Amino acid sequence: MTHPVTLFTGQWADLPFEEVARLAAGWGYDGLEIAASGDHLDLERADEDPAYLRSRLEILDRHGLKVFAVSNHLTGQAVCDDPIDFRHQAIVRPSTWGDGDPEGVRQRAAEDMKRAARVTRKLGADTVVGFTGSKIWPYVAMFPPVPESVIDAGYEDFARRWNPILDVFDDEGVRFAHEVHPSEIAYDYWSSIRALEAVGHRAAFGFNWDPSHMMWQNIDPVGFIVDLAERIYHVDCKDTRLRPPNGRSGVLGSHLAWGDPRRGWDFVSTGHGDVPWEDAFRALRAIGYSGPVSIEWEDAGMDRLHGAAQAVGFIRSLLWKLPQSSFDAAFSNQ
């Protein structure tokens, strides 16, 4: 089972792109999932300035790396969110924030998602990974009571805002891989099904399989692969450790900081948590997934320079451990 193993650069946006490329190459990564953050990739410049676009590719070439996907998570969050507030100002570029008028921010974010599709094609990749935002996430507790019409309107708002974006993705031959994640229109299994229905199951919209947030929501990450086989457009490997129940720590995190031992769960370096990685890779092989395996390193309790190197070693050992013959009967009874 041979896949390029890539590093998602979003957690490294404090470092220059050249430095991240140097580190990733030294650790043995094949390429990058480049985040449109920091100085890693300015989508406006890349869309308008061929010299700038070449400079990104030249950095990769110097370090023997390739680009396999572009991430525009942060801007995507602002497309559907309501309210738009100080949180978004902190994560989107100044040109997207503008004067901060909420609807203006949403529209500029939508244009940046279209730009991401164009730039991804120019870079020679075919997948944009990201978030959608959600008008109805603030109502996730469903109390005070929320009429069904409000939820319906939220999915309609998602479709109205994202279909024109997906039109550009179609034009460019690029796919959008939505990361199933809290605060998004698709945050668990059934909301993912409904999001697909909202956009008419159009081919441009699929999923980034990242099991970390599925685990603490009691969503089976392997079953998600099998059931939504045709929509697994990208794979991010981020691990989660679920702490033993103690009657105090709940799954919602209690507004405690990452790494706080009082939390009921936390992110850990890939291979150190509870994600069933071997079963997941068997499932990916069974459905014919042939794309990159991208490591999203995130662990508040481990030095990242050590953790990122360790994570690529774990994934490579797992891929090598599972020969082709071991998949032949996998999920034959599904």
PyMOL commands that set and color helices and strands:
alter all, ss='L'
color gray80, all
select helices_A, chain A and resi 10-12+17-27+43-48+50-62+73-80+86-89+94-97+102-122+137-139+148-172+189-198+212-216+221-227+229-231+253-255+277-287+304-321+324-327
alter helices_A, ss='H'
color red, helices_A
select strands_A, chain A and resi 5-8+31-35+66-71+127-130+175-179+205-209+232-237+239-242+265-268+293-295
alter strands_A, ss='S'
color yellow, strands_A
deselect
rebuild
show_as cartoon
